[in-house]
Amino acid sequence: MENQQKKTALVTGATGGIGYEIAKELAEKKFNLILVARSKEDLEKTANDFERQFGVEAKPFQKDLMKHGAAEELYNEVKAANLEVNVLVNNAGGVRGKFIETYLSEELDI
């Protein structure tokens, strides 16, 4: 018998733009979701919308991944919640502008 357990995708930057659209596509394909973004309000709305529209579980995790140590915090929180990640879409953060005009510290934070 084929394993019927749903897969889970962790999507960063999940409340807007490309991250939102990728999360939506995954929800349509019946992936459960771990949604990560900075805005708690937007996260909760997005999670509720995806659960209602697509019948998947969507867990919101508020985190600013541009802050030092935030990725490790997220890892520990996901692990503590006993969630298994099958797919990672790392779409968080970003430094805008010409590389020569940006700060190395910002690039390293990503």
Phi, psi and omega in degrees: 000136181288142178294120183264003180294135179289146175275159181237134177245135173259122182238120176267154184064039194275358185256002180201159173058222184298318180300317179297314183295321178293316178300319179297315178300317179294319178297319178299330179270011174071028169281137165289156187233144165246111185258131182233131176195176182278325187270114180299316181298313179296321179299312182296320179295313180298314180300313180297317179299314182293320178298315181291314184288321192242356178067031178249166171272134179227112182259120179273137174230111179280122182199134172264099186287357174278349180273138180304130177088351184294323180296319178293321176300314179300313178306312182295322179292319178294317178297316180296330178279001178061039180258137178256129180262122177262332181224135176242126172244102184267095187239016186273153170067197180137146177250130182259145177119175179291138183307319182295340183256000179262170182264134179304320181300323178291318179298318181292328179297330181293000000 
